[in-house]
Amino acid sequence: PLQPRCRSNPRPPLPAIGRSLTPPQSPDRVYIDDWEKFYDESEKLYVEHPAHTRYTLKYRHTDGKIILKVTNDRVCLQFVTDQATDMKRIEKLNNLFFTYMCGQDPHDAEAETADGAVSKGDRPVSQEEAGSGKKRRGKR
């Protein structure tokens, strides 16, 4: 039998000979090479289990690679890239998850911008962006 740890017994007891310690079951790790498939599968995984799905982005400087991982502890999807051109795609995936996490449907938001309800050209322009024509100079 196992004894509790205390001051007189600082180390945990070793397992009996012949008894194997089984590691916890690891989720199925899937490396996906195609970006579109990874994007679609990640979205589907989040829609099915929004409270349990996690999304991580890790940059490995030694390899110069970005690793994206979406998991719900049962399925683990991973995408690895070393291309700078994939940053726009990663930003699109970030925006998708942020929109879902705010409680909105990102596909409805895309339809609104396509209809012209909200667009970047309709936003108000600040005085700094408009440029007053005068250059401000500091103390000389």
QUIWO-V461202 format. One record per helix or strand. SS is the DSSP state (H for helix, E for strand). FROM is the first residue (numbers start at 1). LEN is the number of residues. Records with the same first field share a line. If there is no record, write none. Layout:
BEGIN
SS->FROM-LEN, FROM-LEN
END
This chain:
BEGIN
E->6-1, 9-1, 28-4, 54-7, 65-7, 75-7
H->35-14, 84-18, 106-10, 120-3, 127-4
END
